[in-house]
């Protein structure tokens, strides 16, 4: 079985592990009906529409 040639330092190991928690910002687009910022390919929670159609009736 192959063994590592050198020991990985704690700093190098921790630098590599520090990158895993980062999450990219969600892509926000404006709703075509009301102009509210919405995650792309998701229903608008403000007006209840998706793809210019009313999907959910929202109490106003």
C-alpha positions in Angstrom: 0.0 0.0 0.0 1.3 3.5 -0.9 2.2 5.8 2.0 2.4 9.6 1.7 6.0 10.8 1.1 5.8 13.6 3.6 3.5 14.5 6.5 0.9 17.2 5.7 1.3 20.1 8.0 -1.6 21.3 10.1 -1.6 24.7 8.3 -1.8 23.1 4.9 -4.5 20.7 6.0 -6.6 23.3 7.6 -6.3 25.7 4.7 -7.7 23.0 2.4 -10.6 22.2 4.8 -11.5 25.9 5.3 -12.8 26.1 1.7 -15.6 23.6 2.2 -17.9 25.7 4.2 -18.2 28.4 1.6 -21.5 28.4 -0.3 -22.1 30.5 -3.5 -24.7 33.3 -3.3 -28.0 32.2 -4.8 -28.8 33.7 -8.2 -31.5 36.2 -7.7 -33.7 37.6 -10.5 -36.6 40.0 -10.4 -40.1 38.7 -10.6 -41.8 39.5 -14.0 -45.1 40.3 -12.3 -44.2 42.3 -9.2 -40.5 43.0 -9.5 -39.5 41.3 -6.2 -36.2 39.5 -6.0 -36.7 35.8 -6.3 -34.3 32.8 -6.6 -34.3 31.7 -10.2 -36.6 28.8 -11.1 -38.6 29.3 -7.9 -42.1 30.7 -7.2 -42.4 34.3 -6.1 -43.5 34.4 -2.5 -44.8 38.0 -2.7 -47.3 37.5 -5.6 -47.5 33.7 -5.9 -46.6 33.6 -9.6 -44.1 31.4 -11.5 -43.3 31.8 -15.2 -45.9 34.6 -15.5 -48.7 32.4 -14.2 -50.4 32.5 -10.9 -49.5 29.3 -9.1 -50.6 30.2 -5.5 -53.2 32.6 -4.2 -51.6 35.0 -1.8 -53.7 36.8 0.8 -53.2 40.5 0.5 
